[in-house]
Amino acid sequence: MQDTVQIDGVTLSLSNSISNELQWIGQTEVLRQLAACWLVVDKSDLPLAPRLVGPPGIGKTALAMAAAKARDQDLYIYQCTADTRPEDLLITPILASNGKIAYHASPLVTAMIRGAVCILDEGNRMNEKSWASLAPLLDHRRYIESIVAGVSIKAHPGFRCAVTMNQDDSTYEIPDYIMSRLQPTLQVGFPNREDELAILKYHLPFASDEMLTLTVDFLQQSHALKLDYSARDGIQMLRYAIKLLSQDSTHPVAKDQVWQKALMACLGEDALDLEATHERRSRSLGANTLPHGLGDFFLDPDDPMHPDFDDFEENEEDNRI
């Protein structure tokens, strides 16, 4: 049966924590930095709510999970989306089987009540209205107020929080008054070759050395070229390649051919030639185009009011000669 608590006469059903057996591999410094953010060094001190920033699939959520595990705390994860509402983030009213309104505490509020860790995943997908509801939680006040349930909830002293953010186009821009509360920023980078190979082996212990080597070589080359293929991409692609090999076990097929097929199916044509993709994207980003003046938008080049009309007339004269 789901746990419940009573706060100011309102009964809240609590969310369930998630299993947290994930092992963090490599990049010990950023794990140490996150652990430092959650320390309290004096009775008047408060923990920090850092943001973990990096490309998609880099392991930001896994990092926070590992930090929670090291503290031996229960873990809750809330997946932020563009349409997350304050009541989704805090307390949601639901129609119970008896026809009455019941209230369900989100993973975040449950972590606050139980003194656990909550990860706000992909926080830069969430709109300002929802972020505003967290402003008092992320500063010295450490509480939330639910308009829906009519209660205020103070965070347990053991409550810890971190926010993951992908380094790509955000659905919403997080306002400065929230960003100033989500400090410090911890950068999570791509792993080195040894760590990345260990990550692949950890998730796919049944993969052959040949397939692992092909995958880690591909990932390391993409990192060197600053392309956005991650260990998560490698795991998914390699998992598919292994399944293809297993399916065709009665008909021997070269592993590198199957690997290439899985690469194309999972990551697309750009992944087949990383050098060419890097060069093409570099040209696209570095392409210089001449800015248009206002005359270009409103006037034809042959209009006497156009700023470059004299040049246009001279060119026409030369063409006639």
Contacts in CASP RR format, 6 or more apart in sequence:
PFRMAT RR
TARGET T0000
AUTHOR 0000-0000-0000
METHOD contacts of the structure
MODEL  1
MQDTVQIDGVTLSLSNSISNELQWIGQTEVLRQLAACWLVVDKSDLPLAP
RLVGPPGIGKTALAMAAAKARDQDLYIYQCTADTRPEDLLITPILASNGK
IAYHASPLVTAMIRGAVCILDEGNRMNEKSWASLAPLLDHRRYIESIVAG
VSIKAHPGFRCAVTMNQDDSTYEIPDYIMSRLQPTLQVGFPNREDELAIL
KYHLPFASDEMLTLTVDFLQQSHALKLDYSARDGIQMLRYAIKLLSQDST
HPVAKDQVWQKALMACLGEDALDLEATHERRSRSLGANTLPHGLGDFFLD
PDDPMHPDFDDFEENEEDNRI
2 13 0 8 1.000
2 14 0 8 1.000
2 16 0 8 1.000
3 13 0 8 1.000
3 14 0 8 1.000
4 11 0 8 1.000
4 12 0 8 1.000
4 13 0 8 1.000
4 14 0 8 1.000
5 11 0 8 1.000
5 12 0 8 1.000
5 14 0 8 1.000
5 105 0 8 1.000
5 113 0 8 1.000
6 12 0 8 1.000
7 151 0 8 1.000
7 153 0 8 1.000
8 150 0 8 1.000
8 151 0 8 1.000
8 152 0 8 1.000
9 151 0 8 1.000
10 103 0 8 1.000
10 149 0 8 1.000
10 150 0 8 1.000
10 151 0 8 1.000
11 102 0 8 1.000
11 103 0 8 1.000
12 91 0 8 1.000
12 103 0 8 1.000
12 104 0 8 1.000
12 105 0 8 1.000
12 109 0 8 1.000
12 113 0 8 1.000
12 149 0 8 1.000
13 102 0 8 1.000
13 103 0 8 1.000
13 104 0 8 1.000
13 105 0 8 1.000
14 105 0 8 1.000
14 110 0 8 1.000
14 113 0 8 1.000
14 114 0 8 1.000
15 76 0 8 1.000
15 104 0 8 1.000
15 105 0 8 1.000
15 106 0 8 1.000
15 107 0 8 1.000
15 110 0 8 1.000
17 74 0 8 1.000
17 75 0 8 1.000
17 76 0 8 1.000
17 110 0 8 1.000
17 114 0 8 1.000
17 116 0 8 1.000
18 75 0 8 1.000
18 76 0 8 1.000
18 77 0 8 1.000
20 65 0 8 1.000
20 68 0 8 1.000
20 69 0 8 1.000
20 75 0 8 1.000
21 69 0 8 1.000
22 62 0 8 1.000
22 65 0 8 1.000
22 66 0 8 1.000
22 69 0 8 1.000
23 66 0 8 1.000
23 202 0 8 1.000
24 31 0 8 1.000
24 62 0 8 1.000
24 63 0 8 1.000
24 65 0 8 1.000
24 66 0 8 1.000
25 191 0 8 1.000
25 195 0 8 1.000
25 198 0 8 1.000
25 199 0 8 1.000
25 202 0 8 1.000
26 191 0 8 1.000
26 195 0 8 1.000
26 198 0 8 1.000
27 63 0 8 1.000
27 188 0 8 1.000
27 189 0 8 1.000
27 191 0 8 1.000
27 195 0 8 1.000
30 63 0 8 1.000
30 186 0 8 1.000
30 187 0 8 1.000
30 188 0 8 1.000
30 189 0 8 1.000
31 63 0 8 1.000
31 66 0 8 1.000
31 67 0 8 1.000
31 70 0 8 1.000
33 50 0 8 1.000
33 184 0 8 1.000
33 186 0 8 1.000
34 50 0 8 1.000
34 52 0 8 1.000
34 63 0 8 1.000
34 64 0 8 1.000
34 67 0 8 1.000
34 162 0 8 1.000
34 186 0 8 1.000
35 67 0 8 1.000
35 70 0 8 1.000
35 71 0 8 1.000
37 47 0 8 1.000
37 48 0 8 1.000
37 49 0 8 1.000
37 50 0 8 1.000
37 162 0 8 1.000
37 184 0 8 1.000
37 186 0 8 1.000
38 47 0 8 1.000
38 48 0 8 1.000
38 67 0 8 1.000
38 71 0 8 1.000
38 160 0 8 1.000
39 47 0 8 1.000
40 46 0 8 1.000
40 47 0 8 1.000
40 157 0 8 1.000
46 140 0 8 1.000
46 142 0 8 1.000
47 158 0 8 1.000
47 159 0 8 1.000
47 160 0 8 1.000
47 161 0 8 1.000
48 183 0 8 1.000
48 184 0 8 1.000
49 138 0 8 1.000
49 161 0 8 1.000
49 162 0 8 1.000
49 163 0 8 1.000
49 181 0 8 1.000
49 182 0 8 1.000
49 183 0 8 1.000
50 162 0 8 1.000
50 163 0 8 1.000
50 182 0 8 1.000
50 183 0 8 1.000
50 184 0 8 1.000
50 185 0 8 1.000
50 186 0 8 1.000
51 162 0 8 1.000
51 163 0 8 1.000
51 164 0 8 1.000
51 165 0 8 1.000
51 182 0 8 1.000
51 183 0 8 1.000
51 185 0 8 1.000
51 186 0 8 1.000
52 60 0 8 1.000
52 63 0 8 1.000
52 64 0 8 1.000
52 162 0 8 1.000
52 163 0 8 1.000
52 164 0 8 1.000
52 165 0 8 1.000
52 186 0 8 1.000
52 188 0 8 1.000
53 60 0 8 1.000
53 164 0 8 1.000
53 165 0 8 1.000
53 166 0 8 1.000
53 167 0 8 1.000
53 185 0 8 1.000
53 186 0 8 1.000
53 187 0 8 1.000
53 188 0 8 1.000
54 60 0 8 1.000
54 165 0 8 1.000
54 166 0 8 1.000
54 167 0 8 1.000
54 187 0 8 1.000
54 188 0 8 1.000
54 189 0 8 1.000
55 166 0 8 1.000
55 167 0 8 1.000
55 168 0 8 1.000
55 189 0 8 1.000
55 190 0 8 1.000
55 228 0 8 1.000
55 230 0 8 1.000
56 166 0 8 1.000
56 168 0 8 1.000
56 228 0 8 1.000
56 230 0 8 1.000
56 232 0 8 1.000
57 230 0 8 1.000
57 231 0 8 1.000
57 232 0 8 1.000
57 233 0 8 1.000
58 188 0 8 1.000
58 189 0 8 1.000
58 190 0 8 1.000
58 230 0 8 1.000
58 231 0 8 1.000
58 232 0 8 1.000
59 188 0 8 1.000
59 230 0 8 1.000
59 231 0 8 1.000
59 232 0 8 1.000
60 164 0 8 1.000
60 165 0 8 1.000
60 188 0 8 1.000
61 77 0 8 1.000
61 119 0 8 1.000
61 121 0 8 1.000
61 164 0 8 1.000
63 188 0 8 1.000
64 117 0 8 1.000
64 119 0 8 1.000
64 162 0 8 1.000
64 164 0 8 1.000
65 75 0 8 1.000
65 119 0 8 1.000
67 117 0 8 1.000
67 162 0 8 1.000
68 74 0 8 1.000
68 75 0 8 1.000
68 116 0 8 1.000
68 117 0 8 1.000
68 119 0 8 1.000
68 160 0 8 1.000
69 75 0 8 1.000
71 117 0 8 1.000
71 160 0 8 1.000
73 115 0 8 1.000
73 116 0 8 1.000
73 117 0 8 1.000
73 158 0 8 1.000
73 160 0 8 1.000
74 111 0 8 1.000
74 114 0 8 1.000
74 115 0 8 1.000
74 116 0 8 1.000
74 117 0 8 1.000
75 116 0 8 1.000
75 117 0 8 1.000
75 118 0 8 1.000
75 119 0 8 1.000
76 107 0 8 1.000
76 108 0 8 1.000
76 110 0 8 1.000
76 111 0 8 1.000
76 116 0 8 1.000
76 117 0 8 1.000
76 118 0 8 1.000
76 119 0 8 1.000
77 107 0 8 1.000
77 118 0 8 1.000
77 119 0 8 1.000
77 121 0 8 1.000
78 89 0 8 1.000
78 106 0 8 1.000
78 107 0 8 1.000
78 108 0 8 1.000
78 118 0 8 1.000
78 119 0 8 1.000
78 120 0 8 1.000
78 121 0 8 1.000
79 121 0 8 1.000
79 122 0 8 1.000
80 120 0 8 1.000
80 121 0 8 1.000
80 122 0 8 1.000
80 123 0 8 1.000
80 124 0 8 1.000
80 125 0 8 1.000
80 126 0 8 1.000
80 130 0 8 1.000
81 122 0 8 1.000
81 125 0 8 1.000
81 126 0 8 1.000
82 125 0 8 1.000
82 126 0 8 1.000
82 127 0 8 1.000
82 171 0 8 1.000
82 172 0 8 1.000
83 127 0 8 1.000
84 125 0 8 1.000
84 126 0 8 1.000
84 127 0 8 1.000
84 130 0 8 1.000
85 129 0 8 1.000
85 130 0 8 1.000
86 129 0 8 1.000
86 130 0 8 1.000
86 132 0 8 1.000
86 133 0 8 1.000
86 147 0 8 1.000
87 93 0 8 1.000
87 146 0 8 1.000
87 148 0 8 1.000
88 106 0 8 1.000
88 130 0 8 1.000
89 106 0 8 1.000
89 108 0 8 1.000
89 126 0 8 1.000
89 130 0 8 1.000
89 133 0 8 1.000
89 134 0 8 1.000
90 105 0 8 1.000
90 106 0 8 1.000
90 108 0 8 1.000
90 109 0 8 1.000
90 133 0 8 1.000
90 144 0 8 1.000
90 146 0 8 1.000
90 148 0 8 1.000
91 103 0 8 1.000
91 104 0 8 1.000
91 105 0 8 1.000
91 106 0 8 1.000
91 109 0 8 1.000
91 146 0 8 1.000
91 148 0 8 1.000
91 149 0 8 1.000
91 151 0 8 1.000
92 103 0 8 1.000
92 104 0 8 1.000
92 106 0 8 1.000
92 148 0 8 1.000
93 101 0 8 1.000
93 102 0 8 1.000
93 103 0 8 1.000
93 104 0 8 1.000
93 148 0 8 1.000
93 149 0 8 1.000
94 101 0 8 1.000
94 102 0 8 1.000
94 103 0 8 1.000
94 104 0 8 1.000
95 101 0 8 1.000
95 102 0 8 1.000
96 102 0 8 1.000
103 148 0 8 1.000
103 149 0 8 1.000
105 113 0 8 1.000
107 118 0 8 1.000
108 118 0 8 1.000
108 120 0 8 1.000
108 161 0 8 1.000
109 144 0 8 1.000
109 146 0 8 1.000
109 153 0 8 1.000
110 116 0 8 1.000
111 117 0 8 1.000
111 118 0 8 1.000
111 159 0 8 1.000
111 161 0 8 1.000
112 118 0 8 1.000
112 137 0 8 1.000
112 144 0 8 1.000
112 153 0 8 1.000
112 154 0 8 1.000
112 155 0 8 1.000
112 156 0 8 1.000
112 159 0 8 1.000
113 153 0 8 1.000
113 156 0 8 1.000
114 156 0 8 1.000
115 155 0 8 1.000
115 156 0 8 1.000
115 157 0 8 1.000
115 158 0 8 1.000
115 159 0 8 1.000
115 160 0 8 1.000
116 158 0 8 1.000
116 159 0 8 1.000
116 160 0 8 1.000
117 159 0 8 1.000
117 160 0 8 1.000
117 161 0 8 1.000
117 162 0 8 1.000
118 159 0 8 1.000
118 160 0 8 1.000
118 161 0 8 1.000
119 161 0 8 1.000
119 162 0 8 1.000
119 163 0 8 1.000
119 164 0 8 1.000
120 126 0 8 1.000
120 161 0 8 1.000
120 162 0 8 1.000
120 163 0 8 1.000
120 164 0 8 1.000
121 164 0 8 1.000
122 164 0 8 1.000
122 165 0 8 1.000
122 166 0 8 1.000
123 163 0 8 1.000
123 164 0 8 1.000
123 165 0 8 1.000
123 174 0 8 1.000
124 165 0 8 1.000
124 166 0 8 1.000
124 170 0 8 1.000
124 171 0 8 1.000
124 172 0 8 1.000
124 174 0 8 1.000
125 170 0 8 1.000
125 171 0 8 1.000
125 172 0 8 1.000
126 171 0 8 1.000
126 172 0 8 1.000
126 174 0 8 1.000
127 171 0 8 1.000
127 172 0 8 1.000
128 172 0 8 1.000
128 174 0 8 1.000
128 175 0 8 1.000
128 178 0 8 1.000
131 174 0 8 1.000
131 175 0 8 1.000
131 178 0 8 1.000
132 178 0 8 1.000
133 144 0 8 1.000
133 145 0 8 1.000
134 144 0 8 1.000
134 178 0 8 1.000
135 177 0 8 1.000
135 178 0 8 1.000
135 181 0 8 1.000
136 142 0 8 1.000
136 143 0 8 1.000
136 144 0 8 1.000
136 145 0 8 1.000
137 143 0 8 1.000
137 144 0 8 1.000
137 155 0 8 1.000
137 161 0 8 1.000
138 161 0 8 1.000
138 178 0 8 1.000
138 181 0 8 1.000
138 182 0 8 1.000
139 181 0 8 1.000
142 154 0 8 1.000
142 155 0 8 1.000
142 159 0 8 1.000
143 152 0 8 1.000
143 153 0 8 1.000
143 154 0 8 1.000
143 155 0 8 1.000
144 152 0 8 1.000
144 153 0 8 1.000
144 155 0 8 1.000
145 151 0 8 1.000
145 152 0 8 1.000
145 153 0 8 1.000
146 152 0 8 1.000
146 153 0 8 1.000
163 182 0 8 1.000
174 182 0 8 1.000
190 196 0 8 1.000
190 219 0 8 1.000
190 223 0 8 1.000
190 230 0 8 1.000
190 231 0 8 1.000
191 199 0 8 1.000
191 231 0 8 1.000
193 216 0 8 1.000
193 220 0 8 1.000
196 216 0 8 1.000
196 219 0 8 1.000
196 220 0 8 1.000
196 231 0 8 1.000
197 212 0 8 1.000
197 216 0 8 1.000
199 231 0 8 1.000
199 235 0 8 1.000
200 207 0 8 1.000
200 212 0 8 1.000
200 215 0 8 1.000
200 216 0 8 1.000
200 231 0 8 1.000
200 234 0 8 1.000
200 235 0 8 1.000
200 238 0 8 1.000
201 207 0 8 1.000
201 212 0 8 1.000
203 235 0 8 1.000
204 212 0 8 1.000
204 235 0 8 1.000
204 238 0 8 1.000
204 239 0 8 1.000
204 242 0 8 1.000
206 242 0 8 1.000
207 238 0 8 1.000
207 242 0 8 1.000
208 255 0 8 1.000
210 255 0 8 1.000
210 256 0 8 1.000
211 238 0 8 1.000
211 241 0 8 1.000
211 242 0 8 1.000
211 255 0 8 1.000
211 259 0 8 1.000
212 238 0 8 1.000
214 255 0 8 1.000
214 256 0 8 1.000
214 259 0 8 1.000
215 234 0 8 1.000
215 237 0 8 1.000
215 238 0 8 1.000
215 259 0 8 1.000
218 229 0 8 1.000
218 234 0 8 1.000
218 263 0 8 1.000
218 271 0 8 1.000
218 274 0 8 1.000
219 229 0 8 1.000
219 230 0 8 1.000
219 231 0 8 1.000
219 233 0 8 1.000
219 234 0 8 1.000
221 274 0 8 1.000
222 228 0 8 1.000
222 229 0 8 1.000
222 271 0 8 1.000
222 274 0 8 1.000
223 229 0 8 1.000
225 274 0 8 1.000
225 275 0 8 1.000
225 277 0 8 1.000
225 278 0 8 1.000
226 278 0 8 1.000
227 274 0 8 1.000
227 277 0 8 1.000
227 278 0 8 1.000
227 281 0 8 1.000
229 267 0 8 1.000
229 271 0 8 1.000
233 266 0 8 1.000
233 267 0 8 1.000
234 266 0 8 1.000
236 266 0 8 1.000
237 262 0 8 1.000
237 263 0 8 1.000
237 265 0 8 1.000
237 266 0 8 1.000
237 267 0 8 1.000
238 259 0 8 1.000
238 262 0 8 1.000
240 262 0 8 1.000
240 265 0 8 1.000
240 266 0 8 1.000
241 255 0 8 1.000
241 258 0 8 1.000
241 259 0 8 1.000
241 261 0 8 1.000
241 262 0 8 1.000
241 263 0 8 1.000
244 258 0 8 1.000
244 261 0 8 1.000
244 262 0 8 1.000
245 253 0 8 1.000
245 255 0 8 1.000
245 258 0 8 1.000
248 258 0 8 1.000
260 272 0 8 1.000
263 271 0 8 1.000
263 272 0 8 1.000
264 271 0 8 1.000
264 272 0 8 1.000
270 277 0 8 1.000
271 277 0 8 1.000
293 307 0 8 1.000
295 306 0 8 1.000
295 307 0 8 1.000
299 305 0 8 1.000
299 306 0 8 1.000
300 306 0 8 1.000
301 308 0 8 1.000
301 309 0 8 1.000
301 312 0 8 1.000
302 309 0 8 1.000
302 312 0 8 1.000
302 316 0 8 1.000
303 309 0 8 1.000
306 312 0 8 1.000
END
